[in-house]
Amino acid sequence: MTAAAKTVNVMIVDDNPLIRELMAQALDPLCRVILAADGADALLKAVDAPPDLIITDFKMPGLDGRQLYEKLRHREATRNTPFIFVASQGDIEEKLRPLVAAEDFIPKPFFTADLVRVAKKFVDRVHLEKLQQRAPRAGVIQGRLEEMGVAELMQSLEMGQKSCRLALTHNGQKCELFFAGGQCKDARLGDVEGDPAVFEAINWADGEFEIDFAATSERTTTTRSTTGLLMEAMRLLDETNSNRVES
């Protein structure tokens, strides 16, 4: 996602400055990062300007992550602010998962790549929702593939269990993907249909997209789930890259 598409505000809360900075550097390409040095600092900043997502350490001196969650839940403006908790596996299972409705949990120790993977799914979904709010036509979202790639679009539609048509254009080519409940059921790219059409379009790095939530298709031309299509596309890409290196 390019800097122009950084429309999602994510607050990182951790009392360890080194970890806080590492997390900020990892997420900076994806979103607007807001830093908070501890739970109290996060509470003040979130009340003043509610973020789209809070990623917080659980164990912190003073106001810990769960107390921050509970205090924000009692305020109208932050009642529905999503949380991702970073904690030990034991704390997640015993002190967090049974008591908080979190977007996700990241067990310690963790790699920044894991943080990016978890956060990106949420960031992409919120970015799509914000595009929908700004859409010139009701029920239609338009954007550029440079801002949100085909794989990210497909993942977001699957997570949101959306039914729609995703139309992609690239260098004069057009591909239409039809989703039902988040699953890609029908794909068309010229004379190519089904899985091969998806595998071709997923490599388009530039162009435009349009999501029409009123458009449907009665056909079923794909043979895999949305996740299955994405995984197979990644396998084919890895295979192609490997063959290029060998040759």
Residue pairs with C-beta under 8 A, 6 or more apart in sequence:
1 29
1 30
1 123
1 124
1 127
1 147
1 148
1 152
2 146
2 147
3 29
4 147
5 127
5 147
5 148
6 30
6 31
6 32
7 32
7 126
7 127
7 130
8 30
8 31
8 32
8 52
8 53
8 123
8 126
8 127
8 130
9 31
9 32
9 34
9 49
9 51
9 52
9 53
10 27
10 30
10 31
10 32
10 33
10 34
10 51
10 52
10 53
10 54
10 55
10 119
10 123
11 33
11 34
11 35
11 36
11 42
11 45
11 46
11 51
11 53
11 54
11 55
11 56
12 20
12 23
12 24
12 27
12 33
12 34
12 35
12 36
12 55
12 56
13 36
13 38
13 39
13 41
13 42
13 54
13 55
13 56
13 57
13 60
13 65
13 68
14 20
14 23
14 56
14 57
14 60
14 86
15 37
15 38
15 57
15 60
15 61
16 57
17 37
19 57
20 35
20 37
22 112
23 55
23 112
23 115
24 33
24 35
25 112
26 112
26 113
26 115
26 116
27 33
27 55
27 115
27 116
27 119
30 116
30 119
30 120
30 123
31 52
31 53
31 119
31 123
34 45
34 49
34 51
36 42
36 45
38 60
38 61
38 62
38 63
39 56
39 60
39 62
39 63
39 64
39 65
39 67
39 68
40 62
40 63
42 54
42 56
42 63
42 68
43 63
43 68
43 71
43 72
45 51
46 54
46 72
46 78
46 81
47 72
47 75
47 77
47 78
50 77
50 78
50 81
51 81
52 81
52 82
52 126
53 81
53 82
53 83
53 84
53 103
53 119
53 122
53 123
53 126
54 68
54 72
54 81
54 82
54 83
54 84
55 83
55 84
55 86
55 106
55 115
55 119
56 65
56 68
56 69
56 83
56 84
56 85
56 86
57 65
57 85
57 86
57 87
58 64
58 65
58 66
58 85
58 86
58 87
58 88
58 91
58 95
58 96
59 65
59 87
59 91
63 71
65 83
65 85
65 86
65 87
66 85
66 95
66 96
66 99
66 100
69 83
69 85
69 100
69 102
72 78
72 79
72 81
73 79
82 102
82 103
82 122
83 100
83 102
83 103
84 102
84 103
84 104
84 105
84 106
84 118
84 119
84 122
85 92
85 96
85 100
85 102
85 104
85 105
85 106
86 105
86 106
86 108
86 110
86 115
87 95
87 96
87 105
87 106
87 107
87 108
88 107
88 108
89 107
89 108
92 105
92 107
96 102
96 105
97 105
103 122
104 118
104 122
106 114
106 115
106 118
120 152
121 155
121 156
121 159
124 148
124 152
124 153
124 155
124 156
125 156
125 159
125 160
127 147
127 148
128 141
128 148
128 153
128 156
128 160
128 211
131 141
131 142
131 143
132 141
135 141
135 142
136 142
139 212
139 213
139 214
140 210
140 211
140 212
140 213
140 214
141 209
141 210
141 211
142 208
142 209
142 210
142 211
143 208
143 209
144 206
144 207
144 208
144 209
145 168
145 170
145 204
145 205
145 206
145 207
145 208
145 209
146 205
146 206
148 156
148 209
149 205
150 168
150 201
150 202
150 203
150 204
150 209
151 202
151 230
151 233
153 166
153 209
153 211
154 166
154 177
154 184
154 202
154 226
154 229
154 230
155 226
155 230
157 164
157 166
157 179
157 182
157 211
157 226
158 179
158 182
158 183
158 184
158 226
158 227
159 182
160 182
161 181
161 182
162 179
162 181
162 182
162 211
162 213
163 179
163 180
163 181
163 182
163 213
163 216
164 178
164 179
164 211
164 212
164 213
164 214
164 215
165 176
165 177
165 178
165 179
165 211
165 212
165 215
165 216
165 217
166 176
166 177
166 178
166 179
166 209
166 210
166 211
167 174
167 175
167 176
167 177
167 209
167 210
167 211
167 212
168 174
168 175
168 176
168 177
168 201
168 204
168 207
168 208
168 209
169 175
169 207
169 208
169 209
170 201
170 204
170 206
170 207
171 207
173 189
173 190
174 189
174 190
175 187
175 188
175 189
175 197
175 200
175 201
175 204
176 186
176 187
176 188
176 189
177 184
177 186
177 187
177 197
177 198
177 201
178 184
178 185
178 186
178 187
178 215
178 216
178 217
178 219
179 185
179 226
180 216
182 226
183 225
183 226
184 198
184 222
184 225
184 226
184 229
185 217
185 219
185 220
185 221
185 222
186 193
186 217
186 219
186 220
186 221
186 222
187 193
187 194
187 195
187 197
187 198
187 201
187 221
187 222
188 197
188 221
189 196
189 197
189 200
189 201
192 200
193 221
194 221
194 222
194 223
195 222
195 223
195 224
195 229
195 232
197 221
198 222
198 229
198 233
199 229
199 232
199 233
199 236
202 229
202 230
202 233
203 233
203 237
222 229
224 232
